């Protein structure tokens, strides 16, 4: 019994079969390979079928409560932002006008974001700051103190997490002959210290121009 060879496929059907195969391969690549391997989902099938999750690396869980402080915290103190302009006289006007302490009240573990710059100064060696904090104990009780940085400079920016209930801030000292203004920007969870209270003995008023921020002194230079 002789077997006759199959007749060749008509050219039109061959072209249609090849085209169909290419279309099917493209759909597999676009609908399955790209979402699963490359996080690309042009057809939306990866999202619908869950294939888009296959490309993701394994999750490594981190305990947010580990370490010295919680990575995420909530505060009873409302969030706030303030701009404090602190005028300082030249050193020839005496320590009462050329240096002062300015702090804000913070609860333990509260966060403060700050940035300050000295306006009117040209030489960083003429301006000293001491960033520190302390508790405000009753008479006869010990005081807890933390010193963060002591240096010369015309600007500083960063964040502070209070290690205890108390007041946190800076001692600013101008040793140049010219008056300057420290422009301090604050944001976070803190309370302003009222003028005349510990941390703001100089009576600085926040959120007003420097010429009106220190009513306890009346230097003509600082009003200019």
C-alpha positions in Angstrom: 0.0 0.0 0.0 1.6 3.3 -1.1 1.3 6.5 0.9 0.9 9.6 -1.0 2.5 12.7 0.4 0.3 15.3 2.1 -0.4 18.1 -0.2 1.4 21.3 0.8 -0.5 23.8 2.9 -1.9 26.6 0.8 0.2 29.8 1.1 -2.6 31.8 2.5 -3.3 29.4 5.3 0.5 29.2 6.1 0.7 32.9 6.5 -2.4 33.0 8.6 -1.0 30.2 10.9 2.4 32.0 11.4 0.6 35.3 12.0 -1.7 33.7 14.6 1.3 32.1 16.3 3.1 35.5 16.5 0.0 37.2 17.9 -0.4 34.4 20.5 3.2 34.7 21.5 2.9 38.5 21.8 -0.2 38.1 24.0 1.7 35.7 26.3 4.6 38.1 26.6 2.4 41.2 27.2 -0.1 39.5 29.4 2.0 37.1 31.5 5.8 37.4 31.1 6.0 41.2 31.5 3.7 41.4 34.6 5.3 38.4 36.3 9.0 39.1 35.5 9.4 42.9 34.9 6.4 44.6 36.7 5.1 45.9 33.4 1.4 45.4 32.8 0.4 47.0 29.5 -2.8 44.9 29.1 -3.9 44.9 32.8 -4.0 41.1 33.0 -1.2 41.0 35.6 -3.3 43.1 38.0 -6.5 41.0 37.3 -4.8 37.6 37.6 -2.3 38.4 40.4 0.7 37.7 38.1 2.1 41.2 38.8 3.0 40.1 42.4 5.3 37.3 41.2 8.1 39.7 40.3 8.3 41.3 43.8 11.1 40.3 46.1 10.5 38.5 49.4 9.4 40.8 52.2 11.7 41.2 55.2 9.6 42.3 58.1 11.1 45.0 60.4 9.8 45.5 63.9 9.0 49.2 64.2 9.2 48.9 68.0 12.9 47.8 67.9 15.7 50.2 68.9 15.8 53.0 71.5 12.7 54.7 70.2 9.6 53.8 68.3 9.8 54.5 64.6 6.2 55.7 64.4 4.7 57.7 67.3 1.6 59.7 68.0 1.6 62.8 70.2 -0.9 64.5 72.4 0.7 67.9 71.6 -0.7 69.4 68.4 1.6 69.8 65.4 2.7 73.4 64.9 5.1 75.6 62.9 6.7 78.9 64.0 9.2 81.5 62.8 11.2 83.1 65.5 13.4 86.1 64.8 15.9 86.7 67.6 17.8 90.0 67.5 21.2 90.2 69.1 23.4 93.3 69.5 27.1 93.5 68.9 29.4 92.4 71.7 30.3 96.0 72.6 26.7 96.3 73.8 27.4 93.7 76.5 26.3 90.2 77.1 22.7 91.2 78.0 22.1 92.2 74.4 24.6 90.1 72.5 23.7 86.7 73.8 20.6 84.8 75.0 19.0 81.5 75.5 15.9 80.4 73.5 14.1 77.1 74.1 10.8 75.4 73.5 9.0 73.0 75.8 8.8 69.3 74.7 7.5 66.1 76.1 9.8 63.0 76.2 10.2 61.4 72.7 8.5 64.4 70.9 10.2 65.5 67.7 11.3 68.9 66.6 12.5 69.9 63.1 14.5 73.1 63.0 16.5 75.3 60.8 18.2 78.6 61.7 20.5 81.1 60.0 22.2 84.3 61.2 21.2 87.4 59.1 23.8 90.2 59.1 26.9 88.2 60.0 29.8 87.6 57.7 32.2 85.5 59.6 31.2 82.2 61.1 33.9 82.5 63.8 31.9 85.5 65.3 28.8 83.5 66.2 28.7 80.6 68.7 25.8 78.4 69.6 25.2 75.8 72.3 22.4 73.4 71.5 21.1 71.7 74.7 18.1 70.8 76.8 17.3 70.3 80.4 14.4 69.6 82.8 12.8 72.3 84.9 12.8 70.7 88.4 11.3 72.2 91.5 13.7 74.0 93.9 16.1 71.6 95.5 15.6 68.9 92.9 18.3 67.7 90.5 18.3 68.9 86.9 18.7 66.5 84.0 20.8 68.1 81.2 21.6 67.0 77.6 24.2 68.8 75.4 23.7 68.1 71.6 26.2 70.4 69.9 28.5 73.4 70.7 30.1 75.1 67.8 30.7 78.3 65.7 28.6 78.8 62.6 26.0 80.8 60.8 23.4 78.1 60.2 22.1 74.7 61.4 19.3 72.4 60.4 18.2 69.0 61.6 15.7 67.2 63.9 15.7 66.6 67.6 13.9 63.9 69.6 13.6 65.0 73.3 15.2 62.5 75.7 13.1 63.8 78.6 10.2 66.2 79.5 11.7 69.7 79.6 12.9 72.5 77.5 15.1 72.2 74.4 16.9 74.8 72.3 20.0 77.0 72.0 22.3 79.5 73.7 23.2 82.0 70.9 26.2 84.4 71.3 27.2 87.2 68.9 30.9 88.2 69.2 31.0 90.5 66.2 30.6 94.3 66.4 27.5 94.3 64.3 23.9 93.5 65.4 22.5 90.3 63.8 19.2 88.5 63.7 18.8 84.7 64.2 16.0 83.5 62.0 14.7 80.3 63.5 12.2 78.0 61.8 10.5 75.3 63.9 8.0 72.6 63.1 6.9 69.6 65.2 5.4 68.7 68.5 6.3 71.4 71.1 5.0 74.4 72.9 6.4 77.9 72.9 7.8 79.1 76.2 6.0 82.3 77.3 8.2 85.4 77.5 10.0 85.7 80.9 9.7 81.9 81.7 12.7 79.5 81.9 13.9 79.0 78.4 12.8 82.4 77.2 14.0 84.8 79.9 14.9 87.3 77.2 11.2 87.7 76.4 11.3 86.8 72.7 8.0 87.0 70.8 7.5 84.5 68.0 6.0 85.1 64.6 6.7 88.8 64.5 9.5 90.8 62.7 12.9 90.9 64.5 12.4 94.6 65.2 9.4 93.7 67.5 10.5 90.3 68.7 12.5 91.5 71.7 10.6 94.3 73.3 12.8 94.2 76.5 15.6 96.0 74.7 15.4 99.1 72.6 18.6 99.3 70.7 18.3 101.7 67.7 20.5 99.4 65.7 18.2 96.4 66.3 15.2 98.4 65.1 16.8 99.3 61.8 
